[in-house]
Amino acid sequence: MKVVIAIDSLKGSLSSIEAGKAIREGILRVHKDAEIVIKPLADGGEGTTDALIEGLGGKRISLNVTGPLGGQVKANYGYIEQSKTAIMEMAQAAGITLANEKNPFHATTKGVGEMIADAVQRGCKQLIIGIGGSATNDGGIGMLKALGAKMTDDKGRDVGEGADALEKVVHISLENLLPELQNLEIRVACDVNNPLCGTNGATYIYGPQKGVCEEQLEEIDQAMGHYADVVAKAVGCDLREEKGAGAAGGLGFAFLSCLGAKLVPGVELILDTIGLEDEVLDADIVITGEGCLDAQTAMGKAPIGVAKLAKKYGNKVLAFAGAVTTDAGKCNQVGIDAFFPIVRGICTLEEAMEPEQARKNMIDSVEQVFRLL
């Protein structure tokens, strides 16, 4: 029997790999000769770096970079030496949780570029980066400048940082971009389809949560359009309407237009990175899950990505979760054959989430399911 395990973390309780190891222990209580493969799982957002570092044998790189409002912040990213792959979360350098005030006119993605520069100078050949949770609406200006781009106004002066710089840009030069970027494959985990400009674009849809007032929306959106015009002239193509160009305040647009990146749905990107398909093609059972299984899970979260890939090869798919809701049955309609909550008695949430208790609950629950199988 071959069992492949790819379960998301039980946040605040067990990491993806810790949960996977507990599941393995439960299986081995019943099938001591089972072939068991554990893969890390995440969705491209918060926690992805930690999951892939642990699951793929990477190391954590820490460095000081420019935060969203200009001060220094400590950022972490993962680096897998064997494949020369860096795994980043934009929010480590420009996330909204790092900003003690909402100031879109000055919030910058400069620190994101500094992280990327550090990675390529280490010999990085592949970059995987999630861009959710930004504090910025700068069109990626800060990131590009940190990577060597020059952006100047009509008098040849640097345009500065943040959304305030968008309307000032008259000339963009990419000639001095770090030469290592030419050999860097960039894949961006992006789960939004917004274009850069317009009422469905970066500013109108996401600007308000970053501090853009209603009366400022049109002004900043027009400035973003002006910036897109200048970029299009510099690179020879206009990608402002591409799906995901408006992600992270236009950071998606900068990645697409100036760095040749590919924007990929987060779950799809992670499943490809961990090489899950190579393992499930000859598996008998695939196990997935997360902290709480509910209707939102069924709308395309990481466990459903696992289930759909497993069903491509006719696998039986089981899911284990810290808790399940009354509407979790929708998961059965999108590839999960059966799911099981692991809490085994009346207890408080804190007791259920205590790591050692959660590990024991997982082991015991999996054991009983596999006795039935």
Phi, psi and chi 1 to 4 in degrees:
 res  aa     phi    psi   chi1   chi2   chi3   chi4
   1 MET       -  127.5  174.3 -171.5  -70.7      -
   2 LYS  -109.5  126.7  179.2  178.4 -179.8  180.0
   3 VAL  -121.1  128.5 -177.8      -      -      -
   4 VAL  -108.9  128.0  176.6      -      -      -
   5 ILE  -113.0  125.0  -56.7  166.9      -      -
   6 ALA  -143.0   90.0      -      -      -      -
   7 ILE  -115.8  138.0 -178.5  169.9      -      -
   8 ASP   -69.9  163.9 -154.2  -12.8      -      -
   9 SER   -64.9  152.9   65.5      -      -      -
  10 LEU   -96.6   89.1  -80.9   62.0      -      -
  11 LYS   -51.2  132.6  -73.5 -174.8  173.9   61.3
  12 GLY    81.7    2.8      -      -      -      -
  13 SER  -135.6  -70.6 -172.1      -      -      -
  14 LEU  -127.5  138.0  -61.8  175.2      -      -
  15 SER   -72.3  170.3   71.5      -      -      -
  16 SER   -56.3  -47.1  171.5      -      -      -
  17 ILE   -71.0  -38.4  -64.6  -61.9      -      -
  18 GLU   -61.6  -42.3  -71.9  170.6  -19.4      -
  19 ALA   -65.0  -40.7      -      -      -      -
  20 GLY   -62.1  -40.5      -      -      -      -
  21 LYS   -67.1  -35.8  -71.4  179.1  177.4  178.5
  22 ALA   -65.5  -41.2      -      -      -      -
  23 ILE   -62.4  -43.3  -68.5  170.5      -      -
  24 ARG   -58.6  -42.6  177.8  176.8   62.0 -170.6
  25 GLU   -62.6  -39.8 -173.6  170.5  -22.7      -
  26 GLY   -63.7  -40.5      -      -      -      -
  27 ILE   -65.3  -44.6  -64.4  169.9      -      -
  28 LEU   -67.7  -19.3  -68.7  175.8      -      -
  29 ARG   -64.4  -25.5  -75.0 -176.6  178.5  179.1
  30 VAL  -107.0  -45.5 -176.5      -      -      -
  31 HIS  -119.2   88.8  -62.7  -77.8      -      -
  32 LYS   -68.7  -18.4  -61.1 -172.2 -175.7  -56.5
  33 ASP  -104.9   12.6   58.9  -12.2      -      -
  34 ALA   -65.7  142.7      -      -      -      -
  35 GLU   -88.9  120.1  176.6 -172.7   -4.5      -
  36 ILE  -125.0  127.3  -58.6  173.4      -      -
  37 VAL  -116.9  128.2  176.2      -      -      -
  38 ILE  -110.6  126.4  -58.6  173.4      -      -
  39 LYS  -119.7  143.2  -67.3  -73.2 -171.7  177.6
  40 PRO   -71.9  149.9   29.0  -35.8      -      -
  41 LEU  -136.6  139.0 -175.8   63.2      -      -
  42 ALA  -157.6  178.1      -      -      -      -
  43 ASP  -114.7    8.7   60.0    6.8      -      -
  44 GLY    94.9   -8.7      -      -      -      -
  45 GLY  -100.5 -148.4      -      -      -      -
  46 GLU   -55.6  132.8 -178.7 -175.5    0.1      -
  47 GLY    94.9  -11.3      -      -      -      -
  48 THR   -62.4  -45.8  -65.0      -      -      -
  49 THR   -58.5  -48.5  -62.1      -      -      -
  50 ASP   -60.2  -43.4  -70.3  -21.6      -      -
  51 ALA   -62.8  -43.8      -      -      -      -
  52 LEU   -76.8  -32.2  -63.9 -171.6      -      -
  53 ILE   -59.9  -49.0  -72.2  174.5      -      -
  54 GLU   -67.9  -43.0 -176.1 -179.8    9.8      -
  55 GLY   -80.7  -24.8      -      -      -      -
  56 LEU  -111.6    8.5  -61.1  178.7      -      -
  57 GLY    72.3   35.2      -      -      -      -
  58 GLY   -89.4 -179.8      -      -      -      -
  59 LYS  -123.7  155.2   61.0 -178.6  178.8 -179.6
  60 ARG   -92.8  128.1 -175.9 -179.7  -53.0  -79.8
  61 ILE  -106.0  128.0  -53.3  -65.2      -      -
  62 SER  -117.1  137.2  -63.8      -      -      -
  63 LEU  -154.6  158.0   69.3  160.8      -      -
  64 ASN   -89.2  129.3  -69.3  -37.7      -      -
  65 VAL  -133.2  171.2  -60.5      -      -      -
  66 THR   -73.2  125.4  -56.8      -      -      -
  67 GLY   -78.7  176.9      -      -      -      -
  68 PRO   -60.2  -29.6   19.6  -31.9      -      -
  69 LEU  -108.8   16.9  -63.5 -179.3      -      -
  70 GLY   105.7  -27.3      -      -      -      -
  71 GLY   -74.8  170.6      -      -      -      -
  72 GLN   -82.4  139.0  -69.5  -75.2  -67.7      -
  73 VAL  -131.7  155.4  -62.0      -      -      -
  74 LYS   -92.3  120.3 -171.9  172.6 -175.9  177.9
  75 ALA  -113.7  150.0      -      -      -      -
  76 ASN  -124.7  143.9  -61.4  -66.2      -      -
  77 TYR  -144.2  165.5   69.3   89.4      -      -
  78 GLY  -100.4  148.0      -      -      -      -
  79 TYR  -136.4  124.8 -169.0   63.3      -      -
  80 ILE  -105.3  105.7  -57.4  169.2      -      -
  81 GLU   -60.9  -42.2 -177.1   67.3   40.6      -
  82 GLN   -58.6  -42.7 -176.0  176.6    6.6      -
  83 SER  -102.1    2.9   60.7      -      -      -
  84 LYS    54.0   45.3  -55.3  -64.7 -176.9 -174.3
  85 THR  -112.7  130.4  -60.3      -      -      -
  86 ALA  -104.5  140.5      -      -      -      -
  87 ILE  -123.0  118.7  -57.5  155.7      -      -
  88 MET  -129.5  158.4  -62.4 -179.3 -179.0      -
  89 GLU  -122.6  119.9  -63.6  169.0   23.8      -
  90 MET   -51.6  -34.6  176.3  -79.6  -55.1      -
  91 ALA   -63.2  -17.4      -      -      -      -
  92 GLN   -63.8  -27.8  -75.9  -78.6  -45.2      -
  93 ALA  -114.4  -29.1      -      -      -      -
  94 ALA  -134.7   26.7      -      -      -      -
  95 GLY   -76.3  152.3      -      -      -      -
  96 ILE   -65.6  -25.9 -163.2  165.3      -      -
  97 THR   -73.3  -12.4   58.8      -      -      -
  98 LEU   -89.0  -11.6  -62.2  176.7      -      -
  99 ALA   -96.4  122.6      -      -      -      -
 100 ASN   -81.6   -3.1   54.0   17.6      -      -
 101 GLU  -150.6  156.8   62.9  174.2  -46.2      -
 102 LYS   -94.3  113.9  -65.0  178.1  178.8 -179.9
 103 ASN  -142.7   75.9 -167.9  -24.0      -      -
 104 PRO   -61.5  -26.9   24.5  -35.7      -      -
 105 PHE   -67.2  -21.5  -76.3   97.4      -      -
 106 HIS  -118.7  -16.0  -66.2   97.0      -      -
 107 ALA   -62.4  132.0      -      -      -      -
 108 THR  -126.0  152.8  178.2      -      -      -
 109 THR   -98.8   17.9   52.7      -      -      -
 110 LYS   -54.8  -42.5 -177.8  177.8 -179.6 -179.9
 111 GLY   -62.4  -29.3      -      -      -      -
 112 VAL   -64.2  -44.9  179.7      -      -      -
 113 GLY   -62.4  -36.1      -      -      -      -
 114 GLU   -66.4  -37.4  -68.2  169.0  -14.4      -
 115 MET   -63.9  -45.5  -78.6 -158.4  -61.4      -
 116 ILE   -62.9  -42.2  -63.9  172.0      -      -
 117 ALA   -60.3  -40.7      -      -      -      -
 118 ASP   -62.3  -41.4 -175.1   82.9      -      -
 119 ALA   -66.8  -44.9      -      -      -      -
 120 VAL   -69.0  -29.1  -62.7      -      -      -
 121 GLN   -73.0  -15.6  -73.3  160.2    8.3      -
 122 ARG   -88.2   -3.0  -67.9  175.3 -173.8  -87.6
 123 GLY   100.5   12.6      -      -      -      -
 124 CYS   -59.5  133.8  175.7      -      -      -
 125 LYS  -113.9  -19.6  -59.8  -60.8 -178.6 -175.9
 126 GLN  -132.4  135.3  -61.3 -176.1   69.8      -
 127 LEU  -124.8  128.0  170.2   63.6      -      -
 128 ILE  -116.0  122.7  -64.6  167.4      -      -
 129 ILE  -138.9  130.7 -177.9  166.5      -      -
 130 GLY   -92.0  140.1      -      -      -      -
 131 ILE  -122.3   26.9   58.1  172.8      -      -
 132 GLY   -82.8  154.8      -      -      -      -
 133 GLY    79.0   33.3      -      -      -      -
 134 SER   -79.7  154.1   77.4      -      -      -
 135 ALA   -98.2    2.5      -      -      -      -
 136 THR  -111.0  158.9   55.8      -      -      -
 137 ASN  -144.7   44.8 -158.3   80.9      -      -
 138 ASP  -103.1    8.4   72.1  -16.4      -      -
 139 GLY    67.1   12.7      -      -      -      -
 140 GLY    83.1   11.2      -      -      -      -
 141 ILE   -57.3  -47.1  -74.7  176.9      -      -
 142 GLY   -59.6  -45.6      -      -      -      -
 143 MET   -59.9  -47.7  176.3 -173.0   72.9      -
 144 LEU   -63.4  -40.6  -67.2  173.1      -      -
 145 LYS   -64.2  -38.3  -73.4  167.6   58.4  179.4
 146 ALA   -66.6  -21.3      -      -      -      -
 147 LEU   -94.1    2.7  -68.1  172.5      -      -
 148 GLY   113.6   -5.0      -      -      -      -
 149 ALA   -69.4  150.5      -      -      -      -
 150 LYS  -114.6  129.5  -69.5 -173.9  176.8  180.0
 151 MET  -128.3  117.5  -57.1 -160.6 -176.1      -
 152 THR  -127.8  160.6   53.0      -      -      -
 153 ASP   -92.1 -168.0   62.2   15.4      -      -
 154 ASP   -69.4   -9.1   56.2   -3.1      -      -
 155 LYS  -111.6   11.8  -64.8 -177.2  179.0  179.1
 156 GLY    79.6   14.0      -      -      -      -
 157 ARG   -93.5  150.3  -60.5  171.3  -60.7 -167.0
 158 ASP   -59.5  141.1 -178.8   82.2      -      -
 159 VAL   -82.2  -10.1  -64.0      -      -      -
 160 GLY    89.8 -155.3      -      -      -      -
 161 GLU  -125.3  164.5  -55.8  -68.6  -23.1      -
 162 GLY    77.0 -175.5      -      -      -      -
 163 ALA   -61.8  -22.3      -      -      -      -
 164 ASP   -63.2  -21.9 -165.1   42.9      -      -
 165 ALA   -84.5  -18.6      -      -      -      -
 166 LEU   -57.1  -47.9  -65.6  168.9      -      -
 167 GLU   -76.4  -14.4   66.0  176.9   -0.8      -
 168 LYS   -84.1  -19.8  -61.9  177.2 -177.1  177.5
 169 VAL   -68.0  122.9  179.2      -      -      -
 170 VAL  -117.1  -32.3  172.0      -      -      -
 171 HIS  -137.3  136.1  179.9   69.8      -      -
 172 ILE  -123.6  128.8  -65.8  176.2      -      -
 173 SER  -119.9  124.9  172.0      -      -      -
 174 LEU  -105.1    9.8  -57.4  177.3      -      -
 175 GLU   -63.6  -30.2  -66.1  177.6    2.8      -
 176 ASN  -101.2   16.6  -66.7  -42.5      -      -
 177 LEU   -57.8  145.9  -78.1  175.7      -      -
 178 LEU   -50.6  126.4  -66.0  176.0      -      -
 179 PRO   -60.8  -26.5   18.3  -30.5      -      -
 180 GLU   -63.7  -21.3  -65.7   90.7  -16.1      -
 181 LEU   -65.8  -22.4  -66.6  170.6      -      -
 182 GLN   -66.1  -25.2  -65.0  179.9   12.0      -
 183 ASN  -106.9   17.9  -61.2  -44.9      -      -
 184 LEU  -105.1  122.6 -179.8   66.3      -      -
 185 GLU   -89.4  120.7  177.9 -171.1   -2.9      -
 186 ILE  -113.5  124.7  -56.9  175.0      -      -
 187 ARG  -121.3  125.5  -67.8 -177.4  -67.7  167.3
 188 VAL  -106.9  123.5  179.8      -      -      -
 189 ALA   -76.9  110.9      -      -      -      -
 190 CYS  -140.2  121.2  178.7      -      -      -
 191 ASP  -112.5   19.2  -68.4  -49.4      -      -
 192 VAL  -120.5  153.0  -56.8      -      -      -
 193 ASN  -112.2   11.6  -65.6  -39.0      -      -
 194 ASN   -66.1  138.4  -54.4   80.5      -      -
 195 PRO   -72.6  178.9   29.8  -36.1      -      -
 196 LEU   -73.5  -44.9 -179.3   64.0      -      -
 197 CYS  -119.0  170.7  -57.1      -      -      -
 198 GLY    94.2 -180.0      -      -      -      -
 199 THR   -68.5  -14.4   55.3      -      -      -
 200 ASN  -108.5   13.8 -164.7   38.0      -      -
 201 GLY   -93.3 -169.9      -      -      -      -
 202 ALA   -56.7  -47.1      -      -      -      -
 203 THR   -73.3  -50.1  -56.1      -      -      -
 204 TYR   -65.9  -39.3  -86.5   91.1      -      -
 205 ILE   -83.0  -44.1  -61.3  -60.5      -      -
 206 TYR  -109.6  -14.6  -56.8  108.3      -      -
 207 GLY   -57.2  -44.9      -      -      -      -
 208 PRO   -57.1  -36.0  -30.0   38.2      -      -
 209 GLN   -73.9   -9.8   68.2 -166.4   38.3      -
 210 LYS  -105.9    5.1  -57.4  172.0 -173.6 -177.5
 211 GLY   106.7    6.1      -      -      -      -
 212 VAL   -77.5  121.7  179.2      -      -      -
 213 CYS   -76.3  157.1  -59.6      -      -      -
 214 GLU   -57.0  -39.6 -174.0  173.8   -7.0      -
 215 GLU   -73.6  -10.7   58.2  -89.8   20.9      -
 216 GLN   -96.2  -11.2  -62.6  169.6  -30.0      -
 217 LEU   -58.3  -51.2  -69.5  171.0      -      -
 218 GLU   -64.1  -41.7 -176.1  176.6   -1.9      -
 219 GLU   -58.6  -48.8  172.1 -166.8   -9.4      -
 220 ILE   -70.8  -37.4  -63.0  178.2      -      -
 221 ASP   -63.4  -40.9 -174.6   62.0      -      -
 222 GLN   -65.4  -38.2  -71.8 -178.9   -6.2      -
 223 ALA   -64.4  -37.9      -      -      -      -
 224 MET   -64.2  -38.7 -171.2   73.9   80.9      -
 225 GLY   -64.3  -40.4      -      -      -      -
 226 HIS   -61.3  -45.1  163.3   74.6      -      -
 227 TYR   -59.5  -42.4  164.4   67.3      -      -
 228 ALA   -62.4  -37.0      -      -      -      -
 229 ASP   -60.0  -45.0  -69.7  -21.6      -      -
 230 VAL   -67.3  -41.1 -179.4      -      -      -
 231 VAL   -62.8  -45.5  170.8      -      -      -
 232 ALA   -58.2  -40.3      -      -      -      -
 233 LYS   -66.0  -36.9 -177.2  178.0  179.2 -179.9
 234 ALA   -73.0  -37.0      -      -      -      -
 235 VAL  -101.9  -12.6  -57.5      -      -      -
 236 GLY    87.6    9.3      -      -      -      -
 237 CYS  -155.0  154.2   60.9      -      -      -
 238 ASP  -113.4  110.6 -169.2  -16.6      -      -
 239 LEU  -110.9   19.7  -60.1  179.3      -      -
 240 ARG   -65.2  -23.5   77.5 -175.7   75.7 -169.0
 241 GLU   -91.5   -3.2  -66.6  -62.1  -33.4      -
 242 GLU   -63.5  144.4  -72.1  -67.4  -54.7      -
 243 LYS   -61.6  129.1  -68.2 -179.7  177.9  180.0
 244 GLY    90.9   -6.0      -      -      -      -
 245 ALA   -60.2  -30.5      -      -      -      -
 246 GLY   -86.4    1.9      -      -      -      -
 247 ALA   -65.1  143.8      -      -      -      -
 248 ALA    53.4   46.2      -      -      -      -
 249 GLY    64.3   32.6      -      -      -      -
 250 GLY    93.5    1.8      -      -      -      -
 251 LEU   -62.3  -35.7 -171.8   62.9      -      -
 252 GLY   -58.2  -40.2      -      -      -      -
 253 PHE   -61.8  -43.0  173.6   73.9      -      -
 254 ALA   -64.4  -42.7      -      -      -      -
 255 PHE   -61.6  -45.3  -89.2  115.7      -      -
 256 LEU   -66.7  -49.1  -73.9  167.2      -      -
 257 SER   -77.0  -40.4  -60.9      -      -      -
 258 CYS  -109.3  -17.7  -57.3      -      -      -
 259 LEU  -119.5    1.5  -60.1 -179.7      -      -
 260 GLY    64.7   29.5      -      -      -      -
 261 ALA   -78.9  162.3      -      -      -      -
 262 LYS  -110.1  133.6  -66.1 -179.0  179.9  178.5
 263 LEU   -96.6  124.4  -88.8   55.8      -      -
 264 VAL  -130.8  139.7 -175.7      -      -      -
 265 PRO   -53.0  137.7  -27.9   36.3      -      -
 266 GLY   -53.6  -49.4      -      -      -      -
 267 VAL   -63.9  -43.2  173.8      -      -      -
 268 GLU   -58.8  -43.0  179.7 -177.8  -40.8      -
 269 LEU   -64.8  -43.9  176.0   53.3      -      -
 270 ILE   -67.5  -42.1  -60.4  -52.8      -      -
 271 LEU   -62.0  -37.0  -63.9 -174.3      -      -
 272 ASP   -68.8  -41.2  180.0   63.1      -      -
 273 THR   -63.1  -39.4  -59.2      -      -      -
 274 ILE   -84.3   -4.5   64.8  175.8      -      -
 275 GLY    65.9   38.2      -      -      -      -
 276 LEU   -65.4  -38.6 -173.5   64.1      -      -
 277 GLU   -59.7  -36.8 -174.3  163.1    9.3      -
 278 ASP   -61.8  -27.1  -68.6  -20.1      -      -
 279 GLU   -90.5  -36.7  -64.1  -65.7  -14.1      -
 280 VAL   -78.4  -15.9  -57.8      -      -      -
 281 LEU   -63.8  -23.2   58.1   86.6      -      -
 282 ASP  -124.2   23.3   62.8  -13.7      -      -
 283 ALA   -83.2  157.2      -      -      -      -
 284 ASP   -95.6  -41.1  -62.6  -63.7      -      -
 285 ILE  -136.2  139.2  -63.3  172.5      -      -
 286 VAL  -119.2  132.6  173.9      -      -      -
 287 ILE  -118.2  133.5  -63.3  178.5      -      -
 288 THR  -138.4 -165.0 -171.9      -      -      -
 289 GLY   144.1 -174.8      -      -      -      -
 290 GLU  -166.7 -174.7   60.6 -179.8  -14.6      -
 291 GLY   -60.7  -46.9      -      -      -      -
 292 CYS  -136.0  121.9 -178.8      -      -      -
 293 LEU   -93.6  123.7 -143.1   64.7      -      -
 294 ASP  -150.7 -168.8   54.5   22.8      -      -
 295 ALA   -64.0  -32.0      -      -      -      -
 296 GLN   -65.2  -33.8  -72.2 -169.5    1.2      -
 297 THR   -56.1  -44.3  -55.2      -      -      -
 298 ALA   -66.1  -15.3      -      -      -      -
 299 MET   -84.3    7.8  -65.8  171.5   66.8      -
 300 GLY   120.5   18.6      -      -      -      -
 301 LYS   -71.8  175.4  -67.7  175.9   71.5  176.4
 302 ALA   -52.2  -44.7      -      -      -      -
 303 PRO   -60.0  -31.6  -26.9   37.8      -      -
 304 ILE   -73.4  -34.0  -60.2  -54.5      -      -
 305 GLY   -60.0  -42.3      -      -      -      -
 306 VAL   -62.7  -46.4  173.1      -      -      -
 307 ALA   -62.0  -43.5      -      -      -      -
 308 LYS   -64.9  -38.6  -72.0 -176.6  175.8  179.2
 309 LEU   -67.2  -40.6 -175.3   58.2      -      -
 310 ALA   -63.8  -40.2      -      -      -      -
 311 LYS   -67.6  -22.7  -75.5  -55.9  177.1 -174.6
 312 LYS   -58.6  -27.5  179.0  179.0  175.3 -179.4
 313 TYR  -113.1   14.5  -62.8   97.7      -      -
 314 GLY    72.9   23.0      -      -      -      -
 315 ASN   -74.4  150.8  -58.2  138.1      -      -
 316 LYS   -78.6  133.1 -177.8   70.4   69.8  177.7
 317 VAL  -119.0  123.2 -179.3      -      -      -
 318 LEU  -116.0  151.0  -53.1  178.2      -      -
 319 ALA  -132.6  140.3      -      -      -      -
 320 PHE  -121.2  142.3  -67.3   89.4      -      -
 321 ALA  -146.0  155.2      -      -      -      -
 322 GLY   -62.1  -36.0      -      -      -      -
 323 ALA  -151.3  156.9      -      -      -      -
 324 VAL  -130.7  147.9  -60.2      -      -      -
 325 THR  -101.9  172.1   62.5      -      -      -
 326 THR   -67.1  -22.3   55.3      -      -      -
 327 ASP   -97.7    9.8   54.5    9.8      -      -
 328 ALA   -66.7  -14.8      -      -      -      -
 329 GLY   -57.7  -21.3      -      -      -      -
 330 LYS   -62.6  -22.8  -66.6 -179.1  179.6  179.2
 331 CYS   -65.7  -27.8  -64.6      -      -      -
 332 ASN   -67.7  -20.8  -63.7  133.0      -      -
 333 GLN   -84.8   -9.5  -58.4  168.5   19.8      -
 334 VAL  -126.8   29.2  -74.8      -      -      -
 335 GLY   119.4  -16.9      -      -      -      -
 336 ILE   -89.3  116.2  -66.5  177.1      -      -
 337 ASP   -70.7  -38.8  -67.2  -62.3      -      -
 338 ALA  -157.4  145.7      -      -      -      -
 339 PHE  -130.1  155.1   54.6   80.5      -      -
 340 PHE  -141.0  126.8  -54.0   89.7      -      -
 341 PRO   -77.6  145.3   27.9  -32.6      -      -
 342 ILE   -96.2  -12.7   64.9  171.1      -      -
 343 VAL   -66.5  129.3  176.1      -      -      -
 344 ARG  -113.3    7.0  -60.0  169.7   63.4   79.8
 345 GLY  -169.4  171.2      -      -      -      -
 346 ILE   -68.0  127.7  -62.7  173.0      -      -
 347 CYS  -162.0  169.4   62.7      -      -      -
 348 THR   -80.0  164.7   64.9      -      -      -
 349 LEU   -60.6  -41.5  177.3   61.1      -      -
 350 GLU   -61.3  -41.1  -70.0   73.8   17.8      -
 351 GLU   -65.5  -41.1  -70.3  169.5  -22.5      -
 352 ALA   -65.3  -33.2      -      -      -      -
 353 MET   -88.7   -7.0  -68.9 -179.7   64.2      -
 354 GLU   -58.9  123.6 -162.7  -80.2  -41.1      -
 355 PRO   -51.1  -47.4  -30.0   37.5      -      -
 356 GLU   -67.0  -37.0 -176.2   54.1   34.4      -
 357 GLN   -67.7  -41.9 -174.9   61.1   52.2      -
 358 ALA   -63.3  -40.2      -      -      -      -
 359 ARG   -61.7  -46.0 -168.1 -176.2   78.7   84.6
 360 LYS   -62.8  -43.7 -175.9  177.4 -175.3  -57.3
 361 ASN   -60.5  -40.6  -73.8  -16.9      -      -
 362 MET   -64.3  -48.3 -178.0   70.6   79.7      -
 363 ILE   -58.1  -49.5  -66.0  168.5      -      -
 364 ASP   -64.9  -40.8  -67.7  -17.7      -      -
 365 SER   -65.9  -44.6  -62.8      -      -      -
 366 VAL   -63.4  -41.4  170.8      -      -      -
 367 GLU   -56.0  -46.6  176.2 -171.2   -4.7      -
 368 GLN   -66.6  -38.6  -66.1  -53.0  -48.7      -
 369 VAL   -63.6  -41.9  169.6      -      -      -
 370 PHE   -75.3  -23.1  -88.8   78.3      -      -
 371 ARG   -64.5  -39.1  -73.2 -168.9 -179.7  -78.1
 372 LEU   -66.1  -44.7  174.9   62.4      -      -
 373 LEU   -62.4      -  -68.7  174.5      -      -
